[in-house]
Amino acid sequence: MIQKIRNEDNFHSTIISRALEERRLAVHYSFNHPFMPSLTAFCHRVALHFRKKRCYRLINGKLAGTDRFEKKRKLLNSIGHDIGEGTKIVGPIFLTATLKTGKDCWIGAHFKATGNGIVEIGDRCDVAPEVTLATGGHEVGTHERRAGQGLIENIKIGDGCWICQRALLAHGAEIPDGCVVAAGAVVIGNKNFEPDTLIGGVPAKTIKHYEDGERGE
């Protein structure tokens, strides 16, 4: 059993090392072959695509669960995400957006960050299972087709926030420091919420303000 775990650890370390080496070589050749930038960029995109597939397969398979957090963090960082030190990602996860987190966060199972935008999560945040952060959307179109021009709208969550189970944040939602987003809440757009508030409902609104040191309900 111990030998099997060691073999798996060596395999995961090899994946991370290869990913970092591939990225280093792509940068090297893009600078040293000025007449081939398009080919270099294409090769880099292809290599990154297959590297992402390998990493997500590991994170959502053998590494899913409440352990091996540092390996998952390094794997995600090797494919373009920015996961802060001490942040624990349970898995499985689904990411098409770029995920950036601060330090000492908890990301629960079945977390989704969709679209092609950027999701920024501050320090010491807790994200419950089945939370979705959607960075893709549409302008409202005409009668012929209501989903009009596609949009990319980044999402930002401040420090110390708690995003409860099955909450949905979309269309450029911003959550300030110290907030709680209630279970099942739907936060659409930047509503200029104040720090240290309980946000809930469909569509979401401010339910209460927390005083410093107050325990939530």
Order of alpha helices (4+ residues) and beta strands (2+ residues): alpha-alpha-alpha-beta-beta-beta-beta-beta-beta-beta-beta-beta-beta-beta-beta-beta-beta-beta-beta-beta-beta
